[in-house]
Amino acid sequence: MANKLISEMGLPRSMANVFIARNIVTAKDALSLSEFELMEVLDVGLEEVTRAVAHISEISCPPYQTALSLLEQRNQNEYLAGHLPTRLKGLDAALFGGIPFGVVTELVGPAGIGKTQFCLKLALLASLPTSYGGLGGRVIYVDVESKFSSKRMIEMGLSSFPEIFHMEGLAQEMAGRILVLQPASLSEFTESLQHIKVSLLQHNVKLLIIDSMAALASGEYGLAPPKHHPLGWHISFIKSLAECYRIPVVVTNQVRSQSRDEASRYLFQEQSRAETIEDPPNFNSHLVAALGIHWAHAVTIRLVLEFRSGQRVIKIAKSSISPSMGFCFNITSSGVSLLDDEGVEMMGPEANTISWEGHIGIINYE
């Protein structure tokens, strides 16, 4: 609206010509000046300037919308966009259908909790034929830490969909739909984003997975905090891909320890197991998502995977429409499996904190 041309705003011809003659071409040009500055530049009276500014403001400002119209618009967008069901009944119900199209969904949790297992299952589900409830398309899987396992994915398929994976040639066909990229650095990932954009158009891509974004930033910058967020441009670009191509985008994020008396550090970076065991207070200090608050504002849905009282839990930590629910889960041959579809509503601090209770020695530092 700010770039709307003065000549197209219905001002009297004489006044429009005066604006254009003084090189005030757009609404932004006019509204960037005060009324007295416009009087001087245009050489007209205050009354004429006031009427012109009021008219330009009315034309260029977005129209008011009611809460009802916004709700109807959101419902229409969600209907057009759709969801990728996770096949986890309770979680899908809480998310109103599954992983939504057109936005970025983030998985946050410590190493070894099951984030990659979740991603592998999503890739499998997106590549399933539509007749079996899948999206019937290709998947781009950005495997930063070389954790992608075709063998594990086939195991999930055989356990979850034996009738499909025992059909001759179908497993190979589905595996051929998953395109795996393994960038060695953040700069290499940056270059690959343009190729990903082209692939979304050319290859009927239905899902983009990036596992993990935190590892990209850590590999490039280490522990030294950069002056600007290292992934600021990347998250904006990734969000635009989700919105423009109406596909689900799933990214994973690690956690870091933030104690009161020491600088934060990434838990997934190398440190000795002896230090972890001998200094439990530091390890059990507050856990936060590794990429910080700037990144958190950019994602639409955040799912946190954590340990609570000896149980793996997946919870909805951020969503504009879903309640903060937690579900206990196990890792089985078919992938992530919920122990209970009912879930538990998370209240207060437990809805936003990341827990690693009772598992000091589990993380595998390789």
Phi, psi and chi 1 to 4 in degrees:
 res  aa     phi    psi   chi1   chi2   chi3   chi4
   1 MET       -  -36.4  -68.7  -68.5 -172.7      -
   2 ALA   -64.5  -25.2      -      -      -      -
   3 ASN   -94.8    9.5  -67.9  -39.2      -      -
   4 LYS   -64.7  139.1 -168.2  173.2 -179.1   63.8
   5 LEU   -76.1  138.9  -63.0  175.4      -      -
   6 ILE   -57.3  -38.0  -64.1  -73.3      -      -
   7 SER   -65.6  -15.9   59.2      -      -      -
   8 GLU  -104.3   12.5  -62.4  175.3   -4.5      -
   9 MET  -102.2    2.9  -69.6 -167.6  171.5      -
  10 GLY    78.0   18.7      -      -      -      -
  11 LEU   -69.6  155.0  -74.5  170.7      -      -
  12 PRO   -52.4  140.6  -25.2   33.4      -      -
  13 ARG   -54.1  -41.5  174.0   65.9   62.4 -177.3
  14 SER   -63.5  -40.9   57.8      -      -      -
  15 MET   -71.0  -41.1  177.8   59.2   70.3      -
  16 ALA   -60.2  -39.8      -      -      -      -
  17 ASN   -65.6  -35.0  -72.0  -21.0      -      -
  18 VAL   -66.1  -43.7  171.7      -      -      -
  19 PHE   -57.9  -49.2  -87.2   98.0      -      -
  20 ILE   -66.1  -38.0  -65.4  169.9      -      -
  21 ALA   -63.6  -28.6      -      -      -      -
  22 ARG   -94.2   13.7  -59.0  -62.0 -170.3  -84.8
  23 ASN    64.3   30.5 -159.6   31.3      -      -
  24 ILE  -102.3   95.9  -58.9  175.1      -      -
  25 VAL   -99.6  -36.1 -179.9      -      -      -
  26 THR  -114.8  168.4   67.2      -      -      -
  27 ALA   -60.0  -37.8      -      -      -      -
  28 LYS   -61.8  -40.8 -178.0  178.6  179.8 -180.0
  29 ASP   -59.9  -43.0  -64.2  -24.2      -      -
  30 ALA   -73.0  -44.3      -      -      -      -
  31 LEU   -79.7   -6.9  -61.4  177.2      -      -
  32 SER   -80.7  -11.5  -63.2      -      -      -
  33 LEU  -107.8  148.1  -59.5  173.3      -      -
  34 SER   -73.8  166.6   68.8      -      -      -
  35 GLU   -61.8  -38.4  -68.8  178.9  -21.6      -
  36 PHE   -70.1  -35.6  -69.1  105.2      -      -
  37 GLU   -65.1  -38.7  -72.0  172.9  -35.8      -
  38 LEU   -66.9  -38.0  -74.7  171.9      -      -
  39 MET   -58.7  -42.0  -72.4  173.3   59.1      -
  40 GLU   -70.8  -43.6 -178.0  178.1   -9.1      -
  41 VAL   -70.6  -41.9  171.6      -      -      -
  42 LEU   -86.9  -17.6  -59.1  176.5      -      -
  43 ASP    61.1   47.5 -165.2   22.4      -      -
  44 VAL  -132.6  171.6  -64.5      -      -      -
  45 GLY   -79.3  166.6      -      -      -      -
  46 LEU   -63.1  -39.9  177.1   60.6      -      -
  47 GLU   -61.8  -43.3 -175.1  177.3  -13.2      -
  48 GLU   -66.5  -42.0  -68.4  175.9  -79.8      -
  49 VAL   -63.2  -44.0  166.8      -      -      -
  50 THR   -60.3  -44.5  -58.3      -      -      -
  51 ARG   -63.4  -41.9  -76.1 -158.6  -57.3  -92.2
  52 ALA   -65.9  -43.6      -      -      -      -
  53 VAL   -64.5  -42.1  168.2      -      -      -
  54 ALA   -61.1  -42.0      -      -      -      -
  55 HIS   -66.4  -44.6 -177.3   81.9      -      -
  56 ILE   -63.2  -41.4  -67.3  170.0      -      -
  57 SER   -62.3  -43.6  -62.2      -      -      -
  58 GLU   -63.9  -40.3 -177.4  179.2   -2.8      -
  59 ILE   -73.7  -38.8  -63.2  -62.4      -      -
  60 SER   -85.8  -23.2   60.5      -      -      -
  61 CYS   -75.1  142.6  -71.0      -      -      -
  62 PRO   -61.7  146.4  -18.1   29.5      -      -
  63 PRO   -70.6  154.0   25.8  -33.9      -      -
  64 TYR   -67.3  148.6  -71.2  110.4      -      -
  65 GLN  -128.8  144.6  -69.2 -177.9  -76.7      -
  66 THR   -82.7  161.9   65.4      -      -      -
  67 ALA   -60.3  -35.8      -      -      -      -
  68 LEU   -64.6  -43.2  177.2   60.6      -      -
  69 SER   -66.5  -36.5   66.9      -      -      -
  70 LEU   -65.4  -40.3  -70.8  172.6      -      -
  71 LEU   -64.1  -43.8  177.1   61.6      -      -
  72 GLU   -64.1  -37.9  -68.9  172.3  -17.4      -
  73 GLN   -65.7  -42.3 -178.4  179.2  -26.5      -
  74 ARG   -63.6  -44.2  163.9  174.9  -85.7 -179.4
  75 ASN   -61.4  -39.0  -70.5  -22.0      -      -
  76 GLN   -66.5  -42.0  179.1   66.4   11.3      -
  77 ASN   -63.9  -41.1  -72.0  -20.8      -      -
  78 GLU   -66.9  -35.2  -71.0  179.5   -6.1      -
  79 TYR   -65.1  -41.9  171.9   76.0      -      -
  80 LEU   -72.1  -33.5  -67.8  173.5      -      -
  81 ALA   -78.4  -52.6      -      -      -      -
  82 GLY    84.7 -173.2      -      -      -      -
  83 HIS  -140.7  156.7  -64.5   79.0      -      -
  84 LEU  -102.0  105.7  169.2   60.5      -      -
  85 PRO   -62.7  139.1  -19.8   32.3      -      -
  86 THR   -85.9   -9.2   65.8      -      -      -
  87 ARG    66.8   14.3  -57.6  -65.6 -179.2  100.9
  88 LEU  -102.5  101.2  -57.1  174.0      -      -
  89 LYS   -53.4  -50.5 -175.3  177.7  177.8 -178.8
  90 GLY   -63.7  -43.2      -      -      -      -
  91 LEU   -66.5  -42.9 -177.0   61.0      -      -
  92 ASP   -61.3  -39.7  -75.9  -18.0      -      -
  93 ALA   -64.0  -42.6      -      -      -      -
  94 ALA   -66.6  -32.0      -      -      -      -
  95 LEU   -91.5    7.1  -67.4  172.9      -      -
  96 PHE    59.5   39.9  -63.2   94.1      -      -
  97 GLY   132.2  -21.0      -      -      -      -
  98 GLY   129.9 -152.9      -      -      -      -
  99 ILE   -75.0  117.1  -54.1  -61.7      -      -
 100 PRO   -74.1  149.5   26.6  -32.9      -      -
 101 PHE   -77.5  153.9  -68.7    7.0      -      -
 102 GLY    83.6    2.1      -      -      -      -
 103 VAL  -138.1  171.1  -59.5      -      -      -
 104 VAL   -99.3  124.1  177.5      -      -      -
 105 THR  -108.4  132.4  -62.3      -      -      -
 106 GLU  -113.3  137.8  178.8 -167.8   39.2      -
 107 LEU  -108.8  122.3  -54.4  177.2      -      -
 108 VAL  -119.5  137.9 -179.3      -      -      -
 109 GLY   171.8  164.9      -      -      -      -
 110 PRO   -66.1  162.8  -16.4   29.4      -      -
 111 ALA   -61.0  139.3      -      -      -      -
 112 GLY    84.4    3.3      -      -      -      -
 113 ILE   -82.6  -25.3 -168.8   68.2      -      -
 114 GLY   127.8   13.9      -      -      -      -
 115 LYS   -63.6  -46.7  -59.2 -174.4  -61.7  -63.8
 116 THR   -66.0  -36.4  -62.8      -      -      -
 117 GLN   -59.6  -41.9  -61.3  -67.6  -43.8      -
 118 PHE   -63.3  -43.7 -164.0   97.4      -      -
 119 CYS   -64.9  -42.8  -70.7      -      -      -
 120 LEU   -60.1  -41.0  -70.6  172.6      -      -
 121 LYS   -67.0  -39.9 -173.2   62.1  172.7  -73.4
 122 LEU   -62.2  -42.2  -70.3  179.2      -      -
 123 ALA   -60.9  -41.0      -      -      -      -
 124 LEU   -62.9  -45.1  175.5   66.6      -      -
 125 LEU   -65.8  -38.9  -66.6  170.8      -      -
 126 ALA   -67.6  -30.1      -      -      -      -
 127 SER   -86.1   -9.4   63.9      -      -      -
 128 LEU   -61.9  146.5  -84.6  178.1      -      -
 129 PRO   -59.6  148.3  -21.5   31.7      -      -
 130 THR   -61.2  -29.2   53.7      -      -      -
 131 SER   -65.9  -16.9   57.1      -      -      -
 132 TYR  -108.8   14.9  -71.0   93.2      -      -
 133 GLY    90.9    5.6      -      -      -      -
 134 GLY   -90.6 -171.6      -      -      -      -
 135 LEU   -95.6  -13.1  -59.1 -177.7      -      -
 136 GLY    62.9   30.0      -      -      -      -
 137 GLY  -130.1 -171.6      -      -      -      -
 138 ARG   -90.2  161.0  -68.5  178.2  179.4  -95.1
 139 VAL  -127.7  133.7  176.6      -      -      -
 140 ILE  -101.7  119.6  -65.0  179.3      -      -
 141 TYR  -117.0  107.3 -164.2  115.1      -      -
 142 VAL   -88.5  107.0 -177.9      -      -      -
 143 ASP  -102.8   89.3  178.2   27.8      -      -
 144 VAL   -72.0  -38.9  178.4      -      -      -
 145 GLU  -103.0   15.7  -61.9  178.8  -69.6      -
 146 SER    55.7   42.1  -59.7      -      -      -
 147 LYS  -101.1   -6.6  -68.9 -177.2  177.5  179.1
 148 PHE   -64.7  133.2 -179.3   87.3      -      -
 149 SER  -131.6  109.8  171.1      -      -      -
 150 SER   -62.9  -37.7  -60.1      -      -      -
 151 LYS   -61.4  -44.8 -177.7  179.1  179.4 -179.0
 152 ARG   -65.0  -38.1  174.9   62.8  175.1  135.0
 153 MET   -65.6  -41.2 -177.4  174.2  -69.9      -
 154 ILE   -63.8  -38.4  -64.4  -62.7      -      -
 155 GLU   -60.5  -43.4  179.6 -172.8   18.7      -
 156 MET   -61.3  -42.2  -71.7 -178.9 -178.7      -
 157 GLY   -64.4  -44.5      -      -      -      -
 158 LEU   -64.0  -35.8  -73.8  169.1      -      -
 159 SER   -77.9  -38.1  179.1      -      -      -
 160 SER   -86.2  -37.2  -55.9      -      -      -
 161 PHE  -133.9   63.3  -48.2  101.8      -      -
 162 PRO   -60.0  -33.0   20.0  -32.0      -      -
 163 GLU   -66.6  -26.6   70.2  -77.7    4.3      -
 164 ILE   -85.6  -47.8  -58.9  176.1      -      -
 165 PHE   -76.1   -9.6  -85.0   73.9      -      -
 166 HIS   -93.9   -2.8  -77.1  108.1      -      -
 167 MET   -77.3  133.7  -66.1  174.4   62.5      -
 168 GLU   -61.2  124.9 -174.8  175.9   -5.6      -
 169 GLY    84.4  -14.7      -      -      -      -
 170 LEU   -72.7  -39.1 -170.0   53.4      -      -
 171 ALA   -62.2  -41.6      -      -      -      -
 172 GLN   -65.5  -37.7  -70.8   82.2   -7.9      -
 173 GLU   -64.2  -43.5  178.9 -175.6  -21.0      -
 174 MET   -66.5  -40.9  -70.5  174.5   57.0      -
 175 ALA   -61.7  -32.6      -      -      -      -
 176 GLY   -71.4  -13.9      -      -      -      -
 177 ARG   -85.6   -9.2  -66.4  175.9 -176.5  167.9
 178 ILE  -100.6  113.0  -60.5  171.6      -      -
 179 LEU   -97.5  118.5  -47.2  173.8      -      -
 180 VAL  -106.1  127.3 -179.3      -      -      -
 181 LEU  -113.6  140.7  -61.7  176.8      -      -
 182 GLN  -130.0   75.8  -66.4 -177.7  -41.9      -
 183 PRO   -66.1  138.8   25.0  -33.3      -      -
 184 ALA   -89.4  -10.3      -      -      -      -
 185 SER  -156.7  168.8   64.2      -      -      -
 186 LEU   -65.1  -38.8 -179.4   58.8      -      -
 187 SER   -64.6  -38.2   56.7      -      -      -
 188 GLU   -67.1  -38.6 -166.9  172.5  -50.0      -
 189 PHE   -63.6  -40.7  172.1   68.4      -      -
 190 THR   -58.3  -44.5  -56.4      -      -      -
 191 GLU   -64.3  -36.2  -67.1  176.9    6.7      -
 192 SER   -72.8  -19.0   69.1      -      -      -
 193 LEU   -62.2  -37.4  -78.8  176.2      -      -
 194 GLN   -65.6  -38.3  -68.5  -64.0  -21.1      -
 195 HIS   -66.7  -36.5  -61.0  -65.7      -      -
 196 ILE   -62.2  -42.1  -70.9  173.5      -      -
 197 LYS   -59.5  -42.7 -176.1  177.0 -179.3  178.6
 198 VAL   -65.6  -40.6  173.1      -      -      -
 199 SER   -63.7  -34.1  -64.5      -      -      -
 200 LEU   -59.2  -34.6  -66.7 -179.9      -      -
 201 LEU   -79.1  -41.0  -75.2  171.2      -      -
 202 GLN   -86.9  -25.1  -65.0 -180.0  -15.1      -
 203 HIS  -119.4   18.4  -61.9  -60.7      -      -
 204 ASN    53.2   48.5 -173.3   34.3      -      -
 205 VAL   -75.7  131.3  172.7      -      -      -
 206 LYS  -111.9   -8.1  -62.4  -65.8 -173.9  179.3
 207 LEU  -156.5  136.5  172.3   65.6      -      -
 208 LEU  -119.1  125.9  171.2   61.4      -      -
 209 ILE  -121.8  133.6  -65.4  173.4      -      -
 210 ILE  -125.5  112.9  -56.4  171.3      -      -
 211 ASP  -130.6   98.7 -177.9   21.2      -      -
 212 SER  -131.0  154.1   83.4      -      -      -
 213 MET   -69.4  -38.0  -67.5  -61.2  -62.0      -
 214 ALA   -61.5  -37.2      -      -      -      -
 215 ALA   -65.3  -34.0      -      -      -      -
 216 LEU   -62.9  -48.1  -77.6  167.0      -      -
 217 ALA   -66.6  -41.0      -      -      -      -
 218 SER   -65.3  -40.7  174.1      -      -      -
 219 GLY   -65.2  -29.5      -      -      -      -
 220 GLU   -85.7  -38.7 -165.5   83.3    0.7      -
 221 TYR  -115.7   -9.7  -65.6   95.7      -      -
 222 GLY    62.2 -139.1      -      -      -      -
 223 LEU   -93.1  -11.7  -65.7  177.5      -      -
 224 ALA   -73.0  121.7      -      -      -      -
 225 PRO   -69.9  124.3   24.3  -30.9      -      -
 226 PRO   -71.9  160.6   26.1  -32.3      -      -
 227 LYS   -64.8  -35.5  -67.3 -178.8  179.5  179.1
 228 HIS  -123.0  155.2  -57.0  -73.2      -      -
 229 HIS   -60.0  126.2 -162.6  -74.8      -      -
 230 PRO   -65.1  -19.7   22.8  -33.5      -      -
 231 LEU  -113.7   17.2  -60.4  175.4      -      -
 232 GLY   -56.9  -49.6      -      -      -      -
 233 TRP   -66.7  -38.6  176.1   86.4      -      -
 234 HIS   -64.2  -44.8  -59.6   79.8      -      -
 235 ILE   -67.0  -34.7 -174.1   57.4      -      -
 236 SER   -63.9  -42.5  -63.2      -      -      -
 237 PHE   -66.1  -43.3 -170.0   88.3      -      -
 238 ILE   -65.0  -40.7  -67.9  164.4      -      -
 239 LYS   -61.3  -39.4  -76.7 -178.7   65.1  176.2
 240 SER   -66.0  -34.6   71.4      -      -      -
 241 LEU   -63.8  -44.7  -66.4  179.7      -      -
 242 ALA   -61.4  -44.8      -      -      -      -
 243 GLU   -71.4  -43.2  -67.7  167.4    1.6      -
 244 CYS   -71.9  -38.2  -68.4      -      -      -
 245 TYR  -102.4    1.6  -62.9   98.1      -      -
 246 ARG    52.0   50.0  -52.2  -50.9  -61.9  173.2
 247 ILE  -121.2  156.0   63.5  168.5      -      -
 248 PRO   -75.4  135.9   24.4  -29.0      -      -
 249 VAL  -118.8  124.7  174.0      -      -      -
 250 VAL  -118.9  127.4  176.5      -      -      -
 251 VAL  -125.6  150.6  -59.3      -      -      -
 252 THR  -109.9  150.9   66.7      -      -      -
 253 ASN  -136.0  141.4 -171.6   -0.8      -      -
 254 GLN   -86.8 -174.4  -56.7  -83.9   10.5      -
 255 VAL  -122.7  159.8  -63.6      -      -      -
 256 ARG  -132.8  158.5   58.0 -178.5  169.8   86.9
 257 SER   -93.0  133.3  172.8      -      -      -
 258 GLN  -130.8   90.2 -169.5  175.4   50.4      -
 259 SER   -87.0  169.3   59.1      -      -      -
 260 ARG   -73.0  -30.9  -64.8  176.1 -177.2  173.4
 261 ASP  -112.5    9.6   55.8   -6.9      -      -
 262 GLU  -145.3  161.1   63.4  176.9   52.0      -
 263 ALA   -67.1  152.8      -      -      -      -
 264 SER   -66.3  153.6  -14.6      -      -      -
 265 ARG  -146.1  153.1   66.5 -175.8  174.0 -164.0
 266 TYR   -78.5  127.3  -73.2  102.8      -      -
 267 LEU   -69.3  -27.3  -70.3 -179.5      -      -
 268 PHE   -86.0   -2.9   56.4   87.7      -      -
 269 GLN   -85.9  160.2  -71.5 -172.7  -35.1      -
 270 GLU   -65.1  129.8 -174.4  172.3   -2.5      -
 271 GLN  -151.5  160.0   73.2  176.0    6.7      -
 272 SER   -73.3  144.2   69.7      -      -      -
 273 ARG   -63.0  -33.0 -173.3  173.8  -61.3  -86.1
 274 ALA   -61.4  -40.8      -      -      -      -
 275 GLU   -63.6  -39.0  179.3 -171.3  -14.3      -
 276 THR   -63.2  -42.7  -57.9      -      -      -
 277 ILE   -77.9  -37.8  -63.8  173.2      -      -
 278 GLU   -78.3  -17.4  -68.1  172.7    7.7      -
 279 ASP  -126.8   56.4 -164.8   12.6      -      -
 280 PRO   -59.5  -31.0   19.5  -29.8      -      -
 281 PRO   -58.6  -40.9  -26.1   36.3      -      -
 282 ASN   -65.5  -39.3  -74.9  -21.2      -      -
 283 PHE   -68.1  -36.7 -171.6   88.3      -      -
 284 ASN   -88.4   11.8  -76.8  -32.0      -      -
 285 SER   -68.7  174.1   58.1      -      -      -
 286 HIS   -56.3  127.9 -173.3   45.0      -      -
 287 LEU   -98.4  135.0  -64.5 -176.4      -      -
 288 VAL  -135.0  160.6  -65.6      -      -      -
 289 ALA   -62.2  137.8      -      -      -      -
 290 ALA   -66.1  -31.5      -      -      -      -
 291 LEU   -88.4    1.2  -67.5  176.8      -      -
 292 GLY    84.3  179.8      -      -      -      -
 293 ILE   -72.3  -34.2 -166.0   67.9      -      -
 294 HIS   -60.3  -44.7  177.0   83.2      -      -
 295 TRP   -65.2  -42.2  172.5  -88.7      -      -
 296 ALA   -58.6  -36.2      -      -      -      -
 297 HIS   -67.5  -22.7  -73.1  -41.9      -      -
 298 ALA   -84.4  -22.7      -      -      -      -
 299 VAL   -90.1  148.0  -59.4      -      -      -
 300 THR   -88.3  -40.4  -58.1      -      -      -
 301 ILE  -127.3  133.1  -67.8  177.0      -      -
 302 ARG  -120.9  122.0  168.4  174.2  -80.6 -178.5
 303 LEU  -107.6  123.9  -57.4  178.7      -      -
 304 VAL  -102.2  128.7  170.0      -      -      -
 305 LEU  -107.4  126.7  -73.4   75.9      -      -
 306 GLU  -150.3  173.5   62.0 -177.1    0.9      -
 307 PHE  -108.3  128.3  -88.5  108.6      -      -
 308 ARG  -132.1  121.1  -78.7 -172.8 -179.4  -87.7
 309 SER    52.5   42.3  -57.2      -      -      -
 310 GLY    80.3    3.6      -      -      -      -
 311 GLN  -115.1  140.4  -69.6  -86.2   16.4      -
 312 ARG   -71.8  135.3  -79.6 -175.4  166.5   93.9
 313 VAL  -132.9  136.4  175.0      -      -      -
 314 ILE  -114.3  127.8 -178.6  169.6      -      -
 315 LYS  -132.9  152.5   68.1 -176.5 -179.9 -174.0
 316 ILE   -87.2  106.0  -57.1  170.8      -      -
 317 ALA   -94.1  -23.5      -      -      -      -
 318 LYS  -147.4  126.5  178.0 -174.9  178.7 -176.7
 319 SER  -168.0  141.4  170.7      -      -      -
 320 SER   -78.6  -16.7   59.5      -      -      -
 321 ILE  -126.1  -16.5   59.8  173.6      -      -
 322 SER  -100.6  145.3  -61.2      -      -      -
 323 PRO   -71.2  161.5   28.1  -34.7      -      -
 324 SER   -81.1   96.6 -176.4      -      -      -
 325 MET  -113.8  146.6  -61.3  -71.0  -66.8      -
 326 GLY  -121.3  141.3      -      -      -      -
 327 PHE  -131.7  128.1  -57.7   87.1      -      -
 328 CYS   -73.3  143.1  -66.9      -      -      -
 329 PHE  -146.0  162.4   71.8   93.8      -      -
 330 ASN  -124.5  161.0  -80.7  -23.8      -      -
 331 ILE   -99.4  118.3  -55.7  -64.9      -      -
 332 THR  -120.7 -175.8   67.3      -      -      -
 333 SER   -62.4  -24.2   59.0      -      -      -
 334 SER   -93.5    2.6   60.9      -      -      -
 335 GLY   109.5 -147.2      -      -      -      -
 336 VAL   -73.4  128.8  172.3      -      -      -
 337 SER  -131.0  127.0  -61.7      -      -      -
 338 LEU   -74.0  141.9  -61.3 -173.9      -      -
 339 LEU   -82.1  -25.0  -58.5 -177.7      -      -
 340 ASP  -151.5  127.6 -178.0    1.4      -      -
 341 ASP   -79.5  -11.6  -72.4  -37.4      -      -
 342 GLU   -73.5  -43.4  -66.3  -60.4  -41.2      -
 343 GLY    73.9  173.6      -      -      -      -
 344 VAL  -130.3  132.6  177.2      -      -      -
 345 GLU   -72.0  129.5 -173.8  171.7    1.0      -
 346 MET   -89.2  129.9  -63.3  -70.8 -174.3      -
 347 MET  -120.2  149.1  -55.5  -66.3  -70.8      -
 348 GLY    60.9 -141.5      -      -      -      -
 349 PRO   -60.6  -32.1  -23.2   32.9      -      -
 350 GLU   -65.5  -18.6   69.1  176.1    1.5      -
 351 ALA   -74.4  -25.9      -      -      -      -
 352 ASN  -113.9  -17.6  -59.1  -50.6      -      -
 353 THR   -85.9  163.2   56.3      -      -      -
 354 ILE  -115.4  121.2  -57.9  173.1      -      -
 355 SER  -104.4  144.4  175.6      -      -      -
 356 TRP  -136.0   43.4 -169.3 -113.0      -      -
 357 GLU   -65.7  127.7  -65.9  173.6    4.3      -
 358 GLY    75.7   15.1      -      -      -      -
 359 HIS  -132.1   48.1  -75.3   78.2      -      -
 360 ILE   -61.2  -38.0  -66.6  175.3      -      -
 361 GLY   -97.4   10.1      -      -      -      -
 362 ILE   -83.8  -34.5  -79.0 -174.0      -      -
 363 ILE   -60.5  134.2  -64.8 -178.5      -      -
 364 ASN  -100.5  109.1 -178.4   21.3      -      -
 365 TYR   -90.5  101.1  -61.1   97.5      -      -
 366 GLU  -111.1      -  -66.3 -178.6  -12.3      -
